[in-house]
Structure formats: C-alpha cells, structure tokens
C-alpha cells in the first residue's frame, strides 16, 4: 500500500507569482526577485516575492485544517514588496510610482486568481507603506500580502 502524499501548495504559488509578475503589464521594466537576492546590483524599481527585505520576518504564514475525509485545507499569505528609489528627494513621485507598480501587481493577480492552477484563489490582502530618504534619494515601499486558499494533495 502506498502512503498518501501530503504537499503544501506554497512552493508552487511562489513560483507562479514570480512568473506572473515577470510577464505582467506595467511591470515590464521592473526587476522581479524571487525571495532574498544575493545580487549587490542597485535597482531603482523592484518587486520582491516571498521576501520583504526584513531579515528574520516570516515570508509566508500558513495554516492548515482538516476538512472531512479529503485533503487538508491550506490558507496562506505570501509577503511581497514593491520598492521604488528616486535619484532625488521627491517623495511624492516615489510614493506615486510605488502605488502604480503595486496596482499593476494587483491587476496581474486578479487576472490569474488561481496562480496558474497552484491554488483555488489568490487575492491581494493587506498592504502598508514605508518611506525613507536615503543617500540614493527618496524611497517608497509598499509591502503587501497575497492571500491564497488551497487544498494540500
């Protein structure tokens, strides 16, 4: 007798989000990163999937529950961030561009609610804004969650 397989949908959803953002309208010239990056290259606009830039913070929070005799229900939130740095101290421009890119990411998720079939439903959950003046200029970052609902298999 073969043991049943239990597998989280988190890895497939992360892969699908990276693919979705890489090809999304409005994000063509934006660097898309899959988790933490070892690159030392400075980028002015980035979307990071499964990593917010804060070491020690969870990148995905998940909960599972048994539902009857079928597979377990898995609900999870993937943390992402859109960050924009300007070469000047123009905070309104950095903030506006960050929210423009956040909107493009939200539209891409709405157009691909199943994240290429990896989940039953995905949607943008909470978001927050942080703003900084750095030596490279104004920086605005919109940290957001992609909330997913799925079943393990």
C-alpha positions as CSV (number, residue, x, y, z in Angstrom):
1,X,0.0,0.0,0.0
2,X,1.3,3.4,-0.9
3,X,1.3,6.1,1.7
4,X,-0.8,9.2,0.9
5,X,1.1,12.2,-0.3
6,X,0.8,15.5,1.6
7,X,2.2,18.5,-0.1
8,X,1.9,22.2,0.6
9,X,0.9,24.5,-2.3
10,X,3.2,27.3,-1.1
11,X,6.2,26.5,-3.3
12,X,4.1,26.3,-6.5
13,X,2.3,29.5,-5.6
14,X,5.6,31.3,-5.1
15,X,6.8,30.1,-8.5
16,X,3.6,31.2,-10.1
17,X,3.7,34.7,-8.5
18,X,7.2,35.2,-9.8
19,X,6.2,34.1,-13.3
20,X,3.0,36.3,-13.1
21,X,4.9,39.4,-12.1
22,X,7.7,38.8,-14.6
23,X,5.2,39.0,-17.5
24,X,2.7,41.5,-16.1
25,X,1.6,44.6,-17.9
26,X,3.0,47.6,-16.1
27,X,5.9,45.6,-14.6
28,X,8.0,45.0,-17.8
29,X,10.9,47.2,-16.8
30,X,10.8,46.3,-13.1
31,X,13.2,43.8,-11.5
32,X,11.3,40.8,-10.1
33,X,13.1,39.0,-7.4
34,X,12.3,35.5,-6.1
35,X,12.9,35.6,-2.3
36,X,16.1,37.2,-0.9
37,X,18.7,38.2,-3.5
38,X,22.5,37.8,-3.3
39,X,22.9,40.4,-6.0
40,X,24.7,43.6,-5.0
41,X,23.3,45.4,-8.0
42,X,21.3,48.5,-7.1
43,X,17.9,48.7,-8.8
44,X,15.5,51.6,-8.8
45,X,12.3,49.6,-9.0
46,X,11.8,46.1,-7.7
47,X,9.0,43.6,-6.9
48,X,10.2,41.0,-4.4
49,X,8.1,37.8,-4.0
50,X,8.3,36.0,-0.7
51,X,10.7,38.5,0.9
52,X,10.2,42.0,2.2
53,X,13.8,42.9,2.9
54,X,13.4,42.4,6.7
55,X,15.7,39.6,7.9
56,X,14.0,37.4,10.5
57,X,10.5,38.1,9.4
58,X,8.4,35.3,8.1
59,X,8.0,35.4,4.3
60,X,4.9,33.1,4.3
61,X,2.4,32.4,7.0
62,X,0.2,29.3,6.6
63,X,-2.4,27.4,8.4
64,X,-3.9,24.0,7.6
65,X,-7.1,22.4,8.8
66,X,-8.7,19.0,8.2
67,X,-11.9,19.1,6.2
68,X,-13.8,15.8,6.2
69,X,-12.1,12.9,4.6
70,X,-10.5,14.8,1.8
71,X,-7.2,16.7,1.6
72,X,-6.4,19.3,4.2
73,X,-7.4,22.9,3.6
74,X,-4.4,25.2,3.4
75,X,-4.6,29.0,3.7
76,X,-1.5,31.2,3.5
77,X,-0.3,34.7,2.9
78,X,2.8,35.4,0.9
79,X,4.6,38.6,1.7
80,X,5.8,40.7,-1.2
81,X,7.1,44.2,-1.6
82,X,7.3,46.8,-4.3
83,X,10.1,49.3,-3.8
84,X,11.0,52.4,-5.7
85,X,14.0,54.6,-5.2
86,X,14.3,58.0,-6.9
87,X,17.6,59.9,-7.6
88,X,16.1,62.9,-5.9
89,X,14.3,63.7,-2.7
90,X,10.9,63.8,-4.5
91,X,8.9,61.6,-2.1
92,X,5.5,62.2,-3.8
93,X,7.0,60.9,-7.1
94,X,8.5,57.8,-5.3
95,X,5.2,57.1,-3.5
96,X,3.1,57.6,-6.6
97,X,5.3,55.2,-8.6
98,X,5.3,52.6,-5.8
99,X,1.5,52.6,-5.8
100,X,1.4,52.4,-9.6
101,X,3.5,49.3,-9.5
102,X,1.5,47.9,-6.6
103,X,-1.6,48.4,-8.8
104,X,0.0,46.6,-11.7
105,X,0.8,43.7,-9.4
106,X,-2.8,43.6,-8.1
107,X,-4.2,43.6,-11.6
108,X,-1.9,40.7,-12.5
109,X,-3.1,38.7,-9.6
110,X,-6.7,39.5,-10.4
111,X,-6.2,38.2,-13.9
112,X,-4.6,35.0,-12.6
113,X,-6.7,34.2,-9.5
114,X,-5.5,30.5,-9.4
115,X,-1.8,31.4,-9.9
116,X,-1.5,29.1,-12.8
117,X,-3.6,26.4,-11.1
118,X,-1.5,26.2,-8.0
119,X,-4.3,27.5,-5.7
120,X,-8.0,27.8,-5.7
121,X,-8.0,31.5,-5.2
122,X,-5.4,34.3,-4.7
123,X,-6.0,38.0,-3.9
124,X,-4.2,40.9,-2.5
125,X,-4.7,41.1,1.2
126,X,-3.3,43.8,3.5
127,X,-0.7,46.4,2.5
128,X,1.4,49.0,4.1
129,X,3.6,51.9,3.0
130,X,7.1,52.8,4.3
131,X,9.0,55.9,3.2
132,X,12.6,56.8,3.6
133,X,15.1,59.4,2.4
134,X,18.3,57.5,1.5
135,X,21.6,58.5,0.0
136,X,20.2,57.4,-3.3
137,X,17.1,59.6,-2.8
138,X,13.5,59.1,-1.8
139,X,12.4,55.5,-1.4
140,X,8.8,54.3,-1.1
141,X,8.0,50.6,-0.4
142,X,4.5,49.0,-0.5
143,X,4.6,45.7,1.4
144,X,1.6,43.5,0.7
145,X,0.3,40.0,1.1
146,X,-1.0,37.7,-1.5
147,X,-3.6,35.6,0.4
148,X,-4.2,32.1,-1.0
149,X,-6.7,29.4,-0.4
150,X,-5.9,25.9,-1.5
151,X,-6.0,22.2,-0.6
152,X,-3.0,20.1,0.0
153,X,-2.6,17.0,-2.1
